[in-house]
Amino acid sequence: MSKVERLNFPIHVNLYSIEVYNSVTFFKNFDPNKTFEKWAVVEADNFVNLPDDLQIVVLPAGLYVIFIHKGPAADGYKTYEFIYKTWLQQSNYFLDNRPHFALMDEKYKNNALDSEEEI
């Protein structure tokens, strides 16, 4: 967040956690301990005078399903396990190879019991 405070352009209150997995096979046998790339992202309207130690991330367009995780962020793995081990296998959908993300808006309160985020 200290880097966000240095930005010289308006940002939105939304924060994102973006995960980039090496391939769609990452989820064949879901294991929350597998290694993947993770980005902490803020939403911005422009990228003028972006500090050198920050990068631009653009999420590709497409169909995304949204799950609401309620409760502490530390329990988020339970929601992810449900998504990949239960829901996805029972749905008519499949994963393609693009980033996954969680949206943390004003309802997000980190480890509070009444915290909410969109996954």
C-alpha positions in Angstrom: 0.0 0.0 0.0 3.0 2.3 0.5 3.6 2.1 -3.3 -0.1 3.0 -4.0 0.2 6.2 -2.0 3.0 7.4 -4.3 0.7 7.2 -7.4 -0.1 10.6 -9.0 -3.4 9.6 -10.5 -6.8 8.6 -9.1 -7.3 5.0 -8.1 -10.4 3.2 -7.2 -11.0 1.7 -3.7 -11.0 -1.8 -5.2 -8.0 -4.0 -4.6 -7.3 -7.1 -6.5 -5.3 -10.3 -5.8 -4.4 -11.7 -9.2 -3.1 -15.3 -9.5 -1.3 -16.5 -12.6 -1.0 -20.3 -12.9 1.4 -22.1 -15.2 -1.4 -23.9 -17.0 -4.9 -25.2 -16.7 -3.5 -28.5 -15.5 -2.6 -26.8 -12.3 -6.1 -27.6 -11.1 -6.3 -31.2 -12.1 -5.4 -32.3 -8.6 -5.9 -29.0 -6.7 -3.4 -28.4 -4.0 -3.3 -25.0 -2.3 0.4 -25.5 -1.6 1.4 -25.5 -5.2 3.5 -22.5 -6.4 2.0 -19.8 -8.6 2.5 -16.1 -9.4 0.5 -13.6 -7.3 0.0 -9.9 -7.9 -1.3 -7.2 -5.6 -3.2 -4.8 -7.9 -5.2 -1.5 -7.7 -7.6 -0.4 -10.3 -6.6 2.8 -12.1 -8.0 4.9 -14.9 -4.6 5.7 -16.5 -1.0 4.9 -16.2 0.6 8.3 -16.6 3.9 8.7 -14.7 3.8 5.2 -13.3 6.8 4.6 -10.9 9.5 2.4 -12.3 9.0 -0.3 -9.6 5.3 -0.8 -10.5 3.9 -2.7 -13.5 0.7 -2.7 -15.5 -1.5 -5.7 -15.4 -4.4 -6.1 -17.8 -7.0 -8.8 -17.2 -8.2 -10.4 -20.4 -11.9 -10.1 -21.3 -14.0 -13.3 -21.1 -16.6 -15.1 -19.1 -15.8 -15.3 -15.4 -17.8 -16.9 -12.6 -18.0 -15.1 -9.3 -18.0 -16.7 -5.9 -18.5 -14.7 -2.7 -16.1 -15.7 0.1 -17.4 -14.6 3.5 -15.3 -14.7 6.6 -11.6 -14.3 7.3 -9.2 -14.1 4.4 -7.2 -16.9 6.2 -10.1 -19.2 5.4 -10.1 -18.4 1.7 -8.6 -21.7 0.9 -11.9 -23.4 1.8 -13.7 -21.4 -0.9 -11.0 -22.2 -3.5 -11.2 -25.9 -2.6 -15.0 -25.8 -3.1 -14.6 -24.0 -6.5 -11.9 -26.4 -7.9 -12.8 -29.7 -6.3 -16.6 -29.5 -6.3 -18.3 -26.8 -8.3 -16.0 -26.8 -11.4 -16.2 -30.6 -11.7 -20.0 -30.5 -11.5 -20.5 -27.6 -13.8 -20.5 -27.4 -17.6 -17.6 -25.0 -17.6 -13.9 -25.5 -18.0 -10.9 -23.3 -17.3 -8.9 -21.6 -19.9 -5.4 -20.3 -19.4 -5.9 -16.8 -18.0 -5.4 -15.1 -14.7 -7.8 -15.7 -11.8 -8.5 -12.9 -9.4 -10.2 -11.8 -6.2 -11.9 -8.4 -5.8 -11.7 -6.8 -2.5 -14.0 -3.8 -2.2 -15.3 -1.9 0.8 -16.8 -5.1 2.2 -13.3 -6.7 2.5 -12.0 -6.5 6.1 -9.0 -9.0 5.9 -9.5 -11.4 8.8 -12.7 -10.1 10.2 -15.6 -12.6 10.5 -17.9 -10.3 8.5 -15.4 -9.8 5.7 -16.4 -10.4 2.0 -14.6 -10.7 -1.2 -15.4 -11.8 -4.7 -13.4 -14.6 -6.1 
